[in-house]
Amino acid sequence: MNHRLNLAELQRIKQWHVDHREDHPLEYHLWDGVLTVWLLGWMGWLPAVVIDAFWALPLCVAGITLPRFYVNWRERAHRAHRLRCDWLG
């Protein structure tokens, strides 16, 4: 289960959402939100260190790991037949 995501996997999932955005608009926007928070985490850790805003570092780490947790959660829900995820590889 502990699915590790690389950039190619993130791109594959994003492309599925773009291709199916008419049929699954909520999933499309939710994945965009996940990627936005992921990017904010990567872009925010260095400024947080530079300006001594160490309180922000846990938020950055949470943002960086959000896509992996989201995909793992969706995978568990799919396997439990609570949610269908056609984009799982």
Secondary structure, 3 states (H helix, E strand, C coil): CCCCCCHHHHHHHHHHHHHCCCCCHHHHHHHHHHHHHHHHHHHHHHHHHHCCCHHHHHHHHHHHHHHHHHHHHHHHHHHCCCCCCCCCC
